[in-house]
Amino acid sequence: MLHFDVLKAWIQAHVAKTDRGASLVEYALLVALIAVVCIVAITFLGSAADQKFSEVGSELGG
Protein backbone atom coordinates (compact mmCIF):
# COMPACT_ATOMS: atom_id res chain seq x y z
CA MET A 1 0.00 0.00 0.00
CA LEU A 2 2.90 2.37 0.71
CA HIS A 3 4.23 1.97 -2.83
CA PHE A 4 0.84 2.90 -4.24
CA ASP A 5 0.76 6.13 -2.19
CA VAL A 6 4.26 7.07 -3.36
CA LEU A 7 3.33 6.33 -6.97
CA LYS A 8 0.11 8.33 -6.64
CA ALA A 9 1.98 11.34 -5.20
CA TRP A 10 4.61 11.14 -7.95
CA ILE A 11 1.95 11.03 -10.68
CA GLN A 12 0.09 13.99 -9.17
CA ALA A 13 3.29 16.02 -8.99
CA HIS A 14 4.13 15.10 -12.58
CA VAL A 15 0.67 16.09 -13.83
CA ALA A 16 0.95 19.49 -12.12
CA LYS A 17 4.26 20.14 -13.91
CA THR A 18 2.77 19.03 -17.23
CA ASP A 19 -0.13 21.48 -16.87
CA ARG A 20 2.28 24.37 -16.39
CA GLY A 21 4.22 23.27 -19.45
CA ALA A 22 1.02 23.07 -21.46
CA SER A 23 0.16 26.63 -20.48
CA LEU A 24 3.55 27.79 -21.69
CA VAL A 25 3.03 26.01 -25.02
CA GLU A 26 -0.43 27.58 -25.37
CA TYR A 27 1.01 31.06 -24.79
CA ALA A 28 3.77 30.40 -27.30
CA LEU A 29 1.20 29.32 -29.89
CA LEU A 30 -0.85 32.46 -29.25
CA VAL A 31 2.22 34.66 -29.70
CA ALA A 32 3.07 32.84 -32.93
CA LEU A 33 -0.49 33.27 -34.23
CA ILE A 34 -0.46 36.98 -33.40
CA ALA A 35 2.88 37.35 -35.19
CA VAL A 36 1.51 35.63 -38.31
CA VAL A 37 -1.59 37.86 -38.31
CA CYS A 38 0.60 40.97 -37.96
CA ILE A 39 2.85 39.88 -40.83
CA VAL A 40 -0.13 39.21 -43.10
CA ALA A 41 -1.73 42.54 -42.19
CA ILE A 42 1.50 44.46 -42.84
CA THR A 43 1.91 42.68 -46.17
CA PHE A 44 -1.56 43.65 -47.36
CA LEU A 45 -1.44 47.17 -45.95
CA GLY A 46 2.06 47.66 -47.29
CA SER A 47 1.02 46.87 -50.85
CA ALA A 48 -2.03 49.15 -50.56
CA ALA A 49 0.12 51.96 -49.17
CA ASP A 50 2.65 51.44 -51.96
CA GLN A 51 -0.12 51.77 -54.53
CA LYS A 52 -1.40 55.00 -52.94
CA PHE A 53 2.11 56.50 -52.81
CA SER A 54 2.59 55.61 -56.47
CA GLU A 55 -0.70 57.32 -57.39
CA VAL A 56 0.24 60.46 -55.45
CA GLY A 57 3.72 60.47 -56.98
CA SER A 58 2.36 60.18 -60.51
CA GLU A 59 -0.14 63.00 -59.87
CA LEU A 60 2.58 65.28 -58.50
CA GLY A 61 5.04 64.40 -61.25
CA GLY A 62 2.63 64.52 -64.14
N, C-alpha and C positions, 0 to 999 in steps of 0.2 A: 504494500500500500504506500510506503514511503517513496518508492521509485515513481509511482504514478503521480504523486503530489509534486515531486521535483520536475517531472516531465511536463506536467500541466503548467507549472509556474514558468518554465523555460519557453513553452509555446506561447503563453500569454505575453511574455516580455518580447518575444520575437515578432508577434503580430503587431504590437504597439510600435515597434521600430519600423515595420513595413508600412504602416499607415502614414507615418511621418515622411517616409521616402516617397510614397505615392502622392502626397500633397506637393512635394517638391517637384515631382515630374509633371503634375497637373499645372503648376505655376509656370514651369518651363515651356510647356505646350502652349499656354495662353500667351506668353511673351512672344513665342515664335509666330503664332497666328496673328498677333497684333503687328508684328514686324512685316509679315507678308502683306497684310492689308495696307499698311503704310506704303510699302514699295509699289504696290499696284496702283494706289491712289496717286502717288507722285508721278508714276509713269504716264497715267492718263491725263492728269492735270498739266504735266510738263509738256506733252505734245499739244494740248489745247492752248497753253500759254505761248508756245513757240509759234503756232499758227497766228495768234493775235498779234504778236510782235512783228511777224512778217507782214501782216496786213497793214499795220501802222507804219512800218518802215517803207513799204511800197507807196503808201499814200503821201508820206512826207517827201520821199525822193522823186515821185513822179508827178 
